[in-house]
Amino acid sequence: MGGAVRLPIALAPIALVMILAVAGATRPATADYEAGLFAFTRGDYAAAALQFEPAAREGDADAQYWLGRLYADGLGRPRDPVTAYVWFDRAAAQGHHDSAVLRDGLATVLTPDQMAEARHRNDRAGPADQQASGLIEAVQRELNRLGYRSGPADGIAGNRTMRAIEQFQRDTGLELTGTATASLLDRLRATRR
């Protein structure tokens, strides 16, 4: 018989992980994000939230999306549509289409006070995020200048940036942190090609 192949329900999470692993091969993902996705497919939503949160705070739009989903649906975290809106909005600002759709859907059910709270939370994160983003962008520019291929200088500390920082730290005998800091930027600027 032709048609779609049906998997036994027990194999569905495994198939999802395999599909996402293949899809994820086209873009670097942080270890936190991948561990979060694995926990999510196991149904361990509390562990997924713990894993997604650091990646989301570092600007990973996919982790922001999944963290928003957890808060929107009350999985592993108390149901909190305002927090869900905030995470969807941050991911949508980076071009994450599904997040924009879910954010816009939440906007239709949030009260004016809840919308004001969501905007306030995003505004509070703004200046610190902008300062961190500026530092990360400067580190990315310097890494690229030195041939470390950190990806585009976009101010988002993704997996390529972390690996490039770690490689520079290895090559120069620095402690391996993979983190953009002001002292790292100073060291990069002082390094000749």
CYANA upper distance limits for C-alpha pairs under 8 A (distance plus 0.5 A):
  7 LEU  CA     11 LEU  CA      6.75
  7 LEU  CA     12 ALA  CA      6.99
  8 PRO  CA     12 ALA  CA      7.35
 11 LEU  CA     15 ALA  CA      6.66
 12 ALA  CA     16 LEU  CA      6.61
 13 PRO  CA     17 VAL  CA      6.70
 13 PRO  CA     41 THR  CA      6.08
 13 PRO  CA     42 ARG  CA      7.63
 14 ILE  CA     18 MET  CA      6.73
 14 ILE  CA     41 THR  CA      8.44
 15 ALA  CA     19 ILE  CA      6.63
 16 LEU  CA     20 LEU  CA      6.56
 16 LEU  CA     41 THR  CA      8.09
 17 VAL  CA     21 ALA  CA      6.45
 17 VAL  CA     37 LEU  CA      8.43
 17 VAL  CA     38 PHE  CA      7.53
 17 VAL  CA     41 THR  CA      7.58
 18 MET  CA     22 VAL  CA      6.77
 19 ILE  CA     23 ALA  CA      6.63
 20 LEU  CA     24 GLY  CA      6.20
 21 ALA  CA     25 ALA  CA      6.75
 22 VAL  CA     26 THR  CA      8.04
 23 ALA  CA     27 ARG  CA      8.31
 24 GLY  CA     28 PRO  CA      7.29
 24 GLY  CA     29 ALA  CA      7.49
 28 PRO  CA    158 GLY  CA      7.99
 28 PRO  CA    159 ASN  CA      6.11
 28 PRO  CA    160 ARG  CA      7.20
 29 ALA  CA     33 TYR  CA      6.78
 29 ALA  CA     34 GLU  CA      7.15
 29 ALA  CA    158 GLY  CA      7.74
 29 ALA  CA    159 ASN  CA      6.24
 30 THR  CA     34 GLU  CA      6.91
 30 THR  CA     55 ALA  CA      7.24
 30 THR  CA    158 GLY  CA      7.40
 30 THR  CA    159 ASN  CA      5.80
 31 ALA  CA     35 ALA  CA      6.49
 32 ASP  CA     36 GLY  CA      6.48
 32 ASP  CA     51 GLN  CA      5.37
 32 ASP  CA     52 PHE  CA      6.44
 32 ASP  CA     54 PRO  CA      7.39
 32 ASP  CA     55 ALA  CA      6.37
 33 TYR  CA     37 LEU  CA      6.66
 33 TYR  CA     51 GLN  CA      6.81
 33 TYR  CA     52 PHE  CA      5.81
 33 TYR  CA     55 ALA  CA      6.49
 33 TYR  CA     62 ASP  CA      8.34
 33 TYR  CA     63 ALA  CA      6.32
 34 GLU  CA     38 PHE  CA      6.68
 35 ALA  CA     39 ALA  CA      6.67
 35 ALA  CA     48 ALA  CA      7.71
 35 ALA  CA     51 GLN  CA      6.67
 35 ALA  CA     52 PHE  CA      8.45
 36 GLY  CA     40 PHE  CA      6.54
 36 GLY  CA     47 ALA  CA      7.37
 36 GLY  CA     48 ALA  CA      4.56
 36 GLY  CA     49 ALA  CA      7.21
 36 GLY  CA     50 LEU  CA      7.89
 36 GLY  CA     51 GLN  CA      5.13
 36 GLY  CA     52 PHE  CA      5.75
 37 LEU  CA     41 THR  CA      6.75
 37 LEU  CA     48 ALA  CA      7.02
 37 LEU  CA     52 PHE  CA      8.44
 38 PHE  CA     42 ARG  CA      6.91
 38 PHE  CA     48 ALA  CA      8.06
 39 ALA  CA     43 GLY  CA      6.83
 39 ALA  CA     44 ASP  CA      5.60
 39 ALA  CA     45 TYR  CA      7.05
 39 ALA  CA     47 ALA  CA      6.54
 39 ALA  CA     48 ALA  CA      5.42
 40 PHE  CA     44 ASP  CA      6.08
 40 PHE  CA     45 TYR  CA      5.89
 40 PHE  CA     47 ALA  CA      8.25
 40 PHE  CA     48 ALA  CA      5.76
 44 ASP  CA     48 ALA  CA      6.75
 44 ASP  CA     76 GLY  CA      7.92
 45 TYR  CA     49 ALA  CA      6.63
 45 TYR  CA     70 LEU  CA      7.85
 45 TYR  CA     75 LEU  CA      6.07
 45 TYR  CA     76 GLY  CA      4.83
 45 TYR  CA     77 ARG  CA      8.30
 46 ALA  CA     50 LEU  CA      6.91
 46 ALA  CA     75 LEU  CA      7.68
 46 ALA  CA     76 GLY  CA      4.32
 46 ALA  CA     77 ARG  CA      7.06
 47 ALA  CA     51 GLN  CA      6.75
 47 ALA  CA     76 GLY  CA      7.97
 48 ALA  CA     52 PHE  CA      6.49
 48 ALA  CA     76 GLY  CA      8.15
 49 ALA  CA     53 GLU  CA      6.44
 49 ALA  CA     67 LEU  CA      6.63
 49 ALA  CA     70 LEU  CA      7.59
 49 ALA  CA     76 GLY  CA      7.10
 49 ALA  CA     77 ARG  CA      7.93
 50 LEU  CA     54 PRO  CA      8.06
 51 GLN  CA     55 ALA  CA      7.82
 52 PHE  CA     56 ALA  CA      6.41
 52 PHE  CA     63 ALA  CA      5.64
 52 PHE  CA     64 GLN  CA      7.79
 52 PHE  CA     66 TRP  CA      7.71
 52 PHE  CA     67 LEU  CA      6.64
 53 GLU  CA     57 ARG  CA      6.55
 53 GLU  CA     63 ALA  CA      7.63
 53 GLU  CA     64 GLN  CA      8.08
 53 GLU  CA     67 LEU  CA      7.28
 54 PRO  CA     58 GLU  CA      6.75
 55 ALA  CA     59 GLY  CA      7.02
 55 ALA  CA     60 ASP  CA      5.97
 55 ALA  CA     63 ALA  CA      6.43
 55 ALA  CA     64 GLN  CA      8.20
 56 ALA  CA     60 ASP  CA      5.45
 56 ALA  CA     61 ALA  CA      7.14
 56 ALA  CA     62 ASP  CA      8.14
 56 ALA  CA     63 ALA  CA      5.34
 56 ALA  CA     64 GLN  CA      5.08
 56 ALA  CA     67 LEU  CA      7.96
 57 ARG  CA     64 GLN  CA      8.26
 58 GLU  CA    156 ILE  CA      7.60
 58 GLU  CA    157 ALA  CA      6.59
 58 GLU  CA    158 GLY  CA      8.07
 59 GLY  CA     64 GLN  CA      7.94
 59 GLY  CA     91 ALA  CA      8.44
 59 GLY  CA    156 ILE  CA      6.35
 59 GLY  CA    157 ALA  CA      7.29
 59 GLY  CA    158 GLY  CA      8.04
 60 ASP  CA     64 GLN  CA      6.72
 60 ASP  CA     91 ALA  CA      8.17
 60 ASP  CA    156 ILE  CA      8.16
 60 ASP  CA    157 ALA  CA      8.44
 60 ASP  CA    158 GLY  CA      7.23
 61 ALA  CA     65 TYR  CA      6.65
 61 ALA  CA     90 ARG  CA      7.81
 61 ALA  CA     91 ALA  CA      4.93
 61 ALA  CA     92 ALA  CA      8.16
 61 ALA  CA     94 GLN  CA      7.08
 61 ALA  CA     96 HIS  CA      7.05
 62 ASP  CA     66 TRP  CA      6.83
 62 ASP  CA     91 ALA  CA      7.57
 62 ASP  CA     96 HIS  CA      8.05
 63 ALA  CA     67 LEU  CA      6.52
 64 GLN  CA     68 GLY  CA      6.55
 64 GLN  CA     87 TRP  CA      5.71
 64 GLN  CA     88 PHE  CA      6.99
 64 GLN  CA     90 ARG  CA      7.54
 64 GLN  CA     91 ALA  CA      6.13
 65 TYR  CA     69 ARG  CA      6.78
 65 TYR  CA     87 TRP  CA      6.93
 65 TYR  CA     88 PHE  CA      6.07
 65 TYR  CA     91 ALA  CA      6.56
 65 TYR  CA     96 HIS  CA      8.40
 65 TYR  CA     98 ASP  CA      8.29
 65 TYR  CA     99 SER  CA      6.21
 66 TRP  CA     70 LEU  CA      6.78
 67 LEU  CA     71 TYR  CA      6.88
 67 LEU  CA     84 ALA  CA      7.79
 67 LEU  CA     87 TRP  CA      7.29
 68 GLY  CA     72 ALA  CA      6.43
 68 GLY  CA     83 THR  CA      7.55
 68 GLY  CA     84 ALA  CA      4.58
 68 GLY  CA     85 TYR  CA      7.30
 68 GLY  CA     86 VAL  CA      8.09
 68 GLY  CA     87 TRP  CA      5.53
 68 GLY  CA     88 PHE  CA      6.10
 69 ARG  CA     73 ASP  CA      6.47
 69 ARG  CA     84 ALA  CA      7.09
 70 LEU  CA     74 GLY  CA      6.18
 70 LEU  CA     75 LEU  CA      5.31
 70 LEU  CA     76 GLY  CA      7.11
 70 LEU  CA     77 ARG  CA      7.03
 70 LEU  CA     79 ARG  CA      8.28
 70 LEU  CA     84 ALA  CA      8.12
 71 TYR  CA     75 LEU  CA      7.04
 71 TYR  CA     76 GLY  CA      8.45
 71 TYR  CA     77 ARG  CA      6.37
 71 TYR  CA     78 PRO  CA      7.00
 71 TYR  CA     79 ARG  CA      5.60
 71 TYR  CA     80 ASP  CA      5.73
 71 TYR  CA     81 PRO  CA      7.02
 71 TYR  CA     83 THR  CA      7.07
 71 TYR  CA     84 ALA  CA      5.58
 72 ALA  CA     79 ARG  CA      6.22
 72 ALA  CA     80 ASP  CA      6.42
 72 ALA  CA     81 PRO  CA      5.66
 72 ALA  CA     83 THR  CA      8.38
 72 ALA  CA     84 ALA  CA      5.63
 72 ALA  CA     85 TYR  CA      8.44
 73 ASP  CA     79 ARG  CA      6.37
 74 GLY  CA     78 PRO  CA      5.41
 74 GLY  CA     79 ARG  CA      4.18
 74 GLY  CA     80 ASP  CA      7.49
 75 LEU  CA     79 ARG  CA      7.77
 80 ASP  CA     84 ALA  CA      6.71
 81 PRO  CA     85 TYR  CA      6.46
 81 PRO  CA    106 LEU  CA      7.61
 81 PRO  CA    110 LEU  CA      8.04
 82 VAL  CA     86 VAL  CA      6.84
 82 VAL  CA    110 LEU  CA      8.11
 82 VAL  CA    114 GLN  CA      6.67
 82 VAL  CA    115 MET  CA      7.76
 82 VAL  CA    117 GLU  CA      7.77
 82 VAL  CA    118 ALA  CA      6.11
 83 THR  CA     87 TRP  CA      6.89
 83 THR  CA    118 ALA  CA      7.52
 84 ALA  CA     88 PHE  CA      6.60
 84 ALA  CA    103 ARG  CA      8.37
 85 TYR  CA     89 ASP  CA      6.39
 85 TYR  CA    102 LEU  CA      8.47
 85 TYR  CA    103 ARG  CA      5.86
 85 TYR  CA    106 LEU  CA      7.06
 85 TYR  CA    107 ALA  CA      8.17
 85 TYR  CA    118 ALA  CA      7.26
 86 VAL  CA     90 ARG  CA      6.78
 86 VAL  CA    118 ALA  CA      6.23
 86 VAL  CA    119 ARG  CA      8.19
 86 VAL  CA    121 ARG  CA      7.74
 86 VAL  CA    122 ASN  CA      7.00
 87 TRP  CA     91 ALA  CA      6.80
 88 PHE  CA     92 ALA  CA      6.44
 88 PHE  CA     99 SER  CA      5.22
 88 PHE  CA    100 ALA  CA      6.97
 88 PHE  CA    102 LEU  CA      7.38
 88 PHE  CA    103 ARG  CA      5.84
 89 ASP  CA     93 ALA  CA      6.60
 89 ASP  CA     99 SER  CA      7.38
 89 ASP  CA    100 ALA  CA      7.15
 89 ASP  CA    103 ARG  CA      6.57
 90 ARG  CA     94 GLN  CA      7.38
 90 ARG  CA    122 ASN  CA      8.49
 91 ALA  CA     95 GLY  CA      7.28
 91 ALA  CA     96 HIS  CA      5.96
 91 ALA  CA     99 SER  CA      6.56
 91 ALA  CA    100 ALA  CA      8.13
 92 ALA  CA     96 HIS  CA      5.11
 92 ALA  CA     97 HIS  CA      6.76
 92 ALA  CA     98 ASP  CA      8.25
 92 ALA  CA     99 SER  CA      5.73
 92 ALA  CA    100 ALA  CA      5.25
 92 ALA  CA    103 ARG  CA      8.43
 95 GLY  CA    100 ALA  CA      8.46
 96 HIS  CA    100 ALA  CA      7.01
 97 HIS  CA    101 VAL  CA      6.91
 98 ASP  CA    102 LEU  CA      6.78
 99 SER  CA    103 ARG  CA      6.37
100 ALA  CA    104 ASP  CA      6.50
101 VAL  CA    105 GLY  CA      6.70
102 LEU  CA    106 LEU  CA      6.68
103 ARG  CA    107 ALA  CA      6.70
104 ASP  CA    108 THR  CA      7.28
105 GLY  CA    109 VAL  CA      7.75
106 LEU  CA    110 LEU  CA      6.62
107 ALA  CA    115 MET  CA      7.69
110 LEU  CA    114 GLN  CA      6.18
110 LEU  CA    115 MET  CA      6.65
111 THR  CA    115 MET  CA      6.75
112 PRO  CA    116 ALA  CA      6.66
113 ASP  CA    117 GLU  CA      6.71
114 GLN  CA    118 ALA  CA      6.71
115 MET  CA    119 ARG  CA      6.71
116 ALA  CA    120 HIS  CA      6.54
117 GLU  CA    121 ARG  CA      6.67
118 ALA  CA    122 ASN  CA      6.84
119 ARG  CA    123 ASP  CA      6.56
120 HIS  CA    124 ARG  CA      6.60
121 ARG  CA    125 ALA  CA      6.90
122 ASN  CA    126 GLY  CA      6.67
123 ASP  CA    127 PRO  CA      8.13
124 ARG  CA    128 ALA  CA      8.43
125 ALA  CA    129 ASP  CA      6.32
126 GLY  CA    130 GLN  CA      6.41
127 PRO  CA    131 GLN  CA      6.63
128 ALA  CA    132 ALA  CA      6.64
129 ASP  CA    133 SER  CA      6.32
130 GLN  CA    134 GLY  CA      6.55
131 GLN  CA    135 LEU  CA      6.89
132 ALA  CA    136 ILE  CA      6.65
132 ALA  CA    155 GLY  CA      8.24
133 SER  CA    137 GLU  CA      6.51
133 SER  CA    154 ASP  CA      8.36
133 SER  CA    155 GLY  CA      4.81
133 SER  CA    156 ILE  CA      6.85
134 GLY  CA    138 ALA  CA      6.70
134 GLY  CA    155 GLY  CA      6.44
135 LEU  CA    139 VAL  CA      6.70
135 LEU  CA    155 GLY  CA      7.76
135 LEU  CA    180 ALA  CA      7.62
135 LEU  CA    181 THR  CA      7.77
135 LEU  CA    182 ALA  CA      7.62
135 LEU  CA    185 LEU  CA      8.30
136 ILE  CA    140 GLN  CA      6.57
136 ILE  CA    153 ALA  CA      8.42
136 ILE  CA    154 ASP  CA      8.43
136 ILE  CA    155 GLY  CA      5.31
136 ILE  CA    156 ILE  CA      7.12
136 ILE  CA    157 ALA  CA      6.93
136 ILE  CA    180 ALA  CA      6.36
136 ILE  CA    181 THR  CA      8.45
137 GLU  CA    141 ARG  CA      6.71
137 GLU  CA    153 ALA  CA      5.43
137 GLU  CA    154 ASP  CA      6.08
137 GLU  CA    155 GLY  CA      4.48
137 GLU  CA    156 ILE  CA      7.74
138 ALA  CA    142 GLU  CA      6.81
138 ALA  CA    153 ALA  CA      7.83
138 ALA  CA    155 GLY  CA      8.24
138 ALA  CA    185 LEU  CA      7.73
139 VAL  CA    143 LEU  CA      6.57
139 VAL  CA    180 ALA  CA      7.05
139 VAL  CA    184 LEU  CA      8.16
139 VAL  CA    185 LEU  CA      5.98
139 VAL  CA    188 LEU  CA      7.93
140 GLN  CA    144 ASN  CA      6.59
140 GLN  CA    150 SER  CA      6.28
140 GLN  CA    151 GLY  CA      7.84
140 GLN  CA    152 PRO  CA      7.77
140 GLN  CA    153 ALA  CA      5.61
140 GLN  CA    154 ASP  CA      8.35
140 GLN  CA    155 GLY  CA      8.03
140 GLN  CA    161 THR  CA      7.24
141 ARG  CA    145 ARG  CA      6.62
141 ARG  CA    153 ALA  CA      6.09
142 GLU  CA    146 LEU  CA      6.77
142 GLU  CA    185 LEU  CA      8.09
142 GLU  CA    188 LEU  CA      6.56
142 GLU  CA    189 ARG  CA      7.10
143 LEU  CA    147 GLY  CA      6.83
143 LEU  CA    148 TYR  CA      5.61
143 LEU  CA    149 ARG  CA      7.13
143 LEU  CA    150 SER  CA      6.76
143 LEU  CA    164 ALA  CA      7.49
143 LEU  CA    165 ILE  CA      7.92
143 LEU  CA    168 PHE  CA      8.37
143 LEU  CA    188 LEU  CA      7.58
144 ASN  CA    148 TYR  CA      5.77
144 ASN  CA    149 ARG  CA      5.52
144 ASN  CA    150 SER  CA      6.49
144 ASN  CA    151 GLY  CA      8.07
145 ARG  CA    193 ARG  CA      8.19
146 LEU  CA    192 ARG  CA      8.02
146 LEU  CA    193 ARG  CA      5.90
148 TYR  CA    164 ALA  CA      5.93
148 TYR  CA    165 ILE  CA      8.50
148 TYR  CA    167 GLN  CA      8.10
148 TYR  CA    168 PHE  CA      7.77
149 ARG  CA    160 ARG  CA      8.14
149 ARG  CA    161 THR  CA      8.42
149 ARG  CA    164 ALA  CA      6.99
150 SER  CA    160 ARG  CA      5.68
150 SER  CA    161 THR  CA      4.91
150 SER  CA    162 MET  CA      8.25
150 SER  CA    163 ARG  CA      8.05
150 SER  CA    164 ALA  CA      5.78
150 SER  CA    165 ILE  CA      8.33
151 GLY  CA    160 ARG  CA      6.73
151 GLY  CA    161 THR  CA      7.12
157 ALA  CA    161 THR  CA      6.19
157 ALA  CA    162 MET  CA      7.16
157 ALA  CA    180 ALA  CA      8.43
158 GLY  CA    162 MET  CA      6.82
159 ASN  CA    163 ARG  CA      6.63
160 ARG  CA    164 ALA  CA      6.56
161 THR  CA    165 ILE  CA      6.63
161 THR  CA    178 GLY  CA      8.44
162 MET  CA    166 GLU  CA      6.67
162 MET  CA    178 GLY  CA      5.17
162 MET  CA    179 THR  CA      6.96
163 ARG  CA    167 GLN  CA      6.61
163 ARG  CA    178 GLY  CA      7.06
164 ALA  CA    168 PHE  CA      6.72
164 ALA  CA    178 GLY  CA      8.30
165 ILE  CA    169 GLN  CA      6.60
165 ILE  CA    177 THR  CA      8.47
165 ILE  CA    178 GLY  CA      5.60
165 ILE  CA    179 THR  CA      7.39
165 ILE  CA    180 ALA  CA      7.89
166 GLU  CA    170 ARG  CA      6.58
166 GLU  CA    176 LEU  CA      6.20
166 GLU  CA    177 THR  CA      7.07
166 GLU  CA    178 GLY  CA      5.24
167 GLN  CA    171 ASP  CA      6.59
168 PHE  CA    172 THR  CA      6.62
169 GLN  CA    173 GLY  CA      6.34
169 GLN  CA    174 LEU  CA      5.13
169 GLN  CA    175 GLU  CA      6.87
169 GLN  CA    176 LEU  CA      6.29
169 GLN  CA    177 THR  CA      8.47
169 GLN  CA    178 GLY  CA      8.41
170 ARG  CA    174 LEU  CA      6.73
170 ARG  CA    175 GLU  CA      8.13
170 ARG  CA    176 LEU  CA      7.23
180 ALA  CA    184 LEU  CA      6.90
180 ALA  CA    185 LEU  CA      7.82
181 THR  CA    185 LEU  CA      6.83
182 ALA  CA    186 ASP  CA      6.78
183 SER  CA    187 ARG  CA      6.73
184 LEU  CA    188 LEU  CA      6.61
185 LEU  CA    189 ARG  CA      6.63
186 ASP  CA    190 ALA  CA      6.75
187 ARG  CA    191 THR  CA      6.79
